Amino acid sequence: MASLTSKYKAHTSHSFCTRTHQIGALALVAATFFITRIFDQSLNSSNYSSGEVKSSFVDNGGSISWPDRGYGSHLFLKIYVYDEREIDGLKELMRGRDGKISPESCLKGQWGTQVKIHTLLLQSKFRTLKKENADLFFVPSYVKCVRMMGGLNDKEINQTYVKVLSQMSYFRRSGGRDHVFVFPSGAGAHLFRSWAMYLNRSIILTPEGDRTDKRDTSAFNTWKDIIIPGNVDDGMTKHGVTLVQPLPLSKRKYLANYLGRAQGKVGRLQLMELAKQFPDKECVPVIISDQVELPFQNVIDYTEISIKWPSTRIGQLLEYLESIPDEDIDGMIARGRQVRCLWVYASETKPCSAMLGIMWELQRKVRKFHQSAETFWLHNRSIVNRNLEHFDNWKHPMPLP
């Protein structure tokens, strides 16, 4: 009997210990679960802090965001920006043969985007200083401005570009596929006469994909290039007391204002003077350019904010515009106000800017792997040229793809 009692007590004592351990184990599991969740959230936050989390942005109401498909859930981009001192000839493409053209003098007019995008990339959190880590390579050039100001002629521009590209090992490695160029005028990449030979694989940023400036073909390729917003004077895009408040439609005297291009010097000067009379009015854009492609068409429905009219029906345009009810015009202006921030060249850290939009579009162009007809690779993943020379040993200048 005593032994049974002892066994019972021992058994009872064992059961008590097991129950205590179970409670402790459950508490430990619960604590571990919640601590793990906290660490996971912290890690996710730190991961996203290296890139811009994609969220809807608004400007005066409304909501718009880049689609997940093809873009990813957040921006995680590494861009290397070539320095004008590391490549012989790059300084000439930015300041002219004598180095006397300043970036400030190139900020105005169509070519201002060449300076603005370069400046913002130098300040960008997506910039990397290590070529081996880069997803994309940005080649700065103010060549449109330099040409217009007499810093280089057409022949010099062509020779200088070839010299610059022949010094870029990474351009050679990919055939230019991961290199980004800005050509902000109607001439596009035609400013570099040999673009079709050397830049036919590169990413070109341009506001005018439909323009050829008397060329037989456009340099813009919708499958690899990106349409960007044209340059707008900074004073017209900053909010503040100096911003002109638009008149209500009932108080406006004029139906339309033409902004664009007319052939011939006299016509252009007349249009420029006309445009200066109506600087800051909010209007519905009427597009008269049949082949035009527009910025950020993956996120903006232009039928909600603009009108595109066939160039063959110009004679009927004014009658049509007069027939549109004021409430419809007001609605289109209001919807346009919601996305106008995408035309402002500001840092990509802003919730909405042209630069942020360009970053999203560039991310879509990133490839895991690049190759060209003159690059090869071996079993150990090393990249070599046709002479089996390792990538790190390629000598300048190099024959271009």
N, C-alpha and C positions, 0 to 999 in steps of 0.2 A: 504493500500500500504506500509505504514511504517512497519506494522507487517510482511508483506511478505518479505520486504527487510531484516528486522531483522532476520527472519527465514532463509532467503537465506544466509545471512552472517554467521549466526550461523552454518548452514549446511556446508557452504564452509569452515569455520574455522575448523569444526569437520573432514571434509575430509582431510584437510591439515595435521592435527595432526595424523590421521590414517596412511597417507602415510609416514610421518616421522618415526612413530613407526615401520612400516613395513620394512623400510630401515634399521633402527637400529636393528630390530629383525634378519633380514637376515645377517647383519654384525656379530651379536652375534653368530648366528648359525654357520656361516663360521669360526669364530675365535675358537669357541668351538670344531668344527670338527678337525681343524688343531692341536690345542693344545692336543686334545685327541689322535690323531695319534702319536704326539711326545711322549706323556706319554706311549702309548702302545708299541712303539718301544723301549723306555727306559726300560720298564718292561720286554719285551722279551729279551733284551740284558742282563739284570741282571739275568733273569732265566737261560739263556744259559751259563752265566759266571760260574755258579755252576757246569756245566758239559762241556764236550768237544763236541763242535758242530761238527757233522759229515761232513767232506768235503773230496774231493779227495786229495790224497797225491801223491807226485811224488818224484822220486829219479833218477836223470839223465834223465829226460824226462818221458813221459808216465803218466798215471793216473789210480788210482784204489781206490775204497772205499767199505765199508761194505754196503750190501743191506739194505734198509729200512725194508723189511719184516723180522720179527722176532727179529730185533735189536733195532728199534726205530730211531728217527731222531737225537738224540744226547745222549752222555753218561751222565747218571745220576745214579751213583752207590755209595753205602755206604758200606765200608768194615771195619769190626773190626779185628784188628790184636792182637792176644793173646800175652801178655807179658810173658817172661820166668819166671818172679818173681811171677806172679799171680796164676800159676798152678804148684803144686808140681810134679816134674818129667820132666817138659818141658825143664828145663836147661840141664838135662842129655841128652835129645835127640838132643840138639844143641852143647854141649861141652863135653860130655862123663861123666862117673861116677865121675871122679876127677876134672871136670871143666877145664881141661888144653888145650882142643882143641879150637883154635881161629877161628873165622869166616874167617880170611884172609887165613888160611891154607886150607880152604875148597872151595876156589874160583876157583881152577884149576880143570881140568878134567870134566867128565860128571856131577858130582854132584854140579858144580858151580852155576847152576840155582837155587838150593835151597837157597843159600845165596843171589844171585842177586835179585830174586823176592821178598824175605823178605825185603831186604834193600830198594828197590824201593817202596814197599807198605808202609813202615814206613814214607817215604817222600811224599807219594801221596796225592793229593788234594781230592781223593775219600776215604781217610781213615776217619773213625769216631771213637771217643773215648767213645761213648755210645752204649752199646750192644743193648739197646732197639730200637735204630734207624738203626741198621745194616741190610743190605740186605743179606750179606754174612759174614762168619767168616773164617779168615785165620789162620791155625795152623802151625807155623814155626817149622821146624825140619831139621837138617843137618845129618840125621841118616845114609845115605849112607857113607858120609865122616867119621862120628864117628865110624862106624863099620870097615871101611877100615883102620882106624888109631888105632884100638884096644881100642877105648873108651868104647864100649859096645859090648857084644856078642849077638848072636841071641836070646837066652833066656831072657837076660836083656832087649833087645829092645821090645820084645813082652810084658813082664810084665810092662815095663814103659809106653808103649802106652795105655794099659788098665787102668793103674792108672791115666794117664792124662785125658783120655776121661771120666772117671767116675766122674771127678770133674767139667765137663762142663754142666751146666744146659741147655744151648741153644742147645747143641748137643743132649741131652736127649729129648728136646722138639720137635725137627724136625726129630729125628732118624738119624741125621748127614747129612740131605739133603742140608743144607745151609752152610756146612763146606767144606773148600778147603784145599787139601793137595798136596804137590809136591813130586813126586818120580821120580828122573831124570835118573835112570839107567835101564839097560835091565831087572833087577830083578823086577822093578816096585814096587808095593805095597807089593810084596812077602817078602820084608825086614821085614814087620810086619806080622808074620806068621798067625795071626788071623784076617787079613784084611777082609776075606770073611764074617766073622761074624759081624764085627763092621763098616767097611767102604764100605759095598756093596751099600750104598745109597749116599755116599759122592762124591764130585767132585774131581777127581784126575787129576793133571796136569803132563803130562809125554811126553817125546819126542819119545818114542818107544812103540807104542801100539801093535806092532806085535811080540815083543820079550817076551820070557818066561824064558830064562836062565835055561833050563832043567826042567822047571815046566810043568805040564800037561795042565795048562790053563793060559791064560794071565789075569792080573788083570784089563786090560783096557776094558771099555765098551763104545762103540762109541756113545751111546745115552745120556750118562750123563757126560762123561769125556772129556778132551780137550787135543789135541796134541799140544805141544809147540815146538819152535825151540830149538835145542840142544845148549849146551854152546859153545861159541866161545871165544877164548882169546881176551880180550879187545884190545890188541895191534894190532890185525888183523882187527878190525872194525872201527878204528879211522882214519879220514882223516887227511892228513898233509904231510909234506915233507918226513917223514919216510916211508910212504906207498909205497910198492914196485909196480912199474908200470908194468902191464903185457906185455909180449912180443907179437908182432904181430904173427898171426898163421904161417906166412911164415918162421919165424925164430925159431919156436919151434922144438925141436929134438924128443920129445916123443909124442906118440899117446894118452896115458892114464896114470893115476896115481891112484893107489888103496888106498882108505881110508875106513876103516871098521874094521871088526873083523874076525879073523881066530882062529879056535880052537887050543889050545895048546900054551904054553908060548913061545916057539921058534918062531912060526909063528907070534905071536903078536909083538914080539920085532923086527922082520924083517920088518913088515909092518910099525911100528912106525918109524924106521930109514928111510924107503923109503919116508914116508910122510914128514919128516923133510927136505928132499932135495928139495921139491917143495912147500914152505910154502904159498905163496901169489898169486898163479896163478889163473886167471879167467878161469873157465872151464865150460863145459856143464855137469851137474850132470847126471850120468848114474846109475839108481837105480836097484839093483839086490836084491830085497826083495819082494817076491810075495804078502805077506800079509800086506805090509806097509800101514799106513795111514799118511798123511802129514799135516803140520801145515797150518791153515787158508785156507782150501780148498774151503770155501764159497766165497773167493774173488780172489784166484789165480788159473789160468788155467795152471796146470803143464805141459800140452802138449806143451805149448809155450816156456818153459824154460828148459825142461829136457827130458830124455829118460828113460823109464822103460822097462827092458829087462827080459824075463822069465829065472829063475834060471836053468831051465832044458835045456837051449840052450847056455850055457856058451861057448861051443866050437866054436860057430859061431859068437860070439860077436865082436872079433877084426876085422874080415873080414867086418862085417857090419859097424863098426866105421870108417874104412879106406875108405869106399865108400861114406861117407857123404861129400858133397862139402863144401869148406871153407866158402863160402858166407852164407850157411845155419847155420854153426856153429857160425859165427860172429853174425848173426841175433838172434840166441838163447841166446848168451852171452849178447847182448845188451838188450834184453827183461828181462833177469835175473837181469841185473844191475838196472833196474827200481824198482824192488821189494826187493832187497837185504837188504834194511833198516829194513825189518820186521824180520831179524835175529839178530839185534843188541839190546842187553838189555840196554836200556836207559829209561829215564823218559817218562811217558805217555804224558807229556807236549810237547814232540817233535812231529813234524807233522807225523813222521813215526818211529815206533820202535816195537820190539817184545812185549814190555809191553803194548803199546797201543792196539795191536792186541789181547792180552790176556784179556784186559779189555772189549773189545767189545764182545768177546766170553763168558766171565763171565756174562755180562749183560743179555745175552740170557738165562742164567740158573736161573735168579732170578724169584722167585715165590711170588705171593701175600700172599699165605697161606702155612704153613707147618704143617704136622702132622706125628705122628708115632703111632705104635700100643699101646704105653703106655702113650699117651697124650689124654686128653679129654677136652671138653669145655662146659660151662654152658650158661644159657639164657642171662647173663650179659656180655658175651664174655670173661670171665675169663678162663684161662687155668689151668687145674688141672691134677693131676696124678690119678692112679687107686684108691688111698686112699682118693681122693677128696681134697688133699692138694693143696693150691694155688701155682702157679708157683714160686712166690717170696719166698715161705717157703720150697722149696725142699732142702733137706739136702744132704751133700756129705759124703761118696761117694754114687753114685746112680747106681742102676742096669742099664746096658746098653741095648739098643734095639737089 
